[in-house]
Amino acid sequence: PASVGLTRLVVHQENKLKFSVYLEKEYNVKINPSSMFDVQVKRIHEYKRQILNCLHIITFYNRIKREPNKKYTPRTIMIGGKVRTPLHTAVITISQSNLSRHV
């Protein structure tokens, strides 16, 4: 039924709002709760997927800079994970992820 779908959307949006309030309170990070959350949480490896995700973020940013008047869906991109590989390798991968936010 349509009411189940609507209820799910309402709960989903409420949870995004709670999460955005939590991030701002605990980490002083402000995000748009109406944005699409693009989340990758995996073990940190040298996997292509993690590096490609960083390149994807940079590509989005470059598109917005190139065409600032174009209508884009707001996105909040979050990357997280747990280290499984040798620490040095993981630090390089994490550094690449962090560098993408400075582009």
GIMOSUL-V895023 format. One record per helix or strand of 3 or more residues. SS is the DSSP state (2 for helix, 1 for strand). FROM is the first residue (numbers start at 1). TO is the last residue. If there is no record, write none. Layout:
# GIMOSUL-V895023
ss->(SS;SS)
from->(FROM;FROM)
to->(TO;TO)
This chain:
# GIMOSUL-V895023
ss->(2;1;2;1;2)
from->(2;36;48;75;87)
to->(27;44;66;83;100)
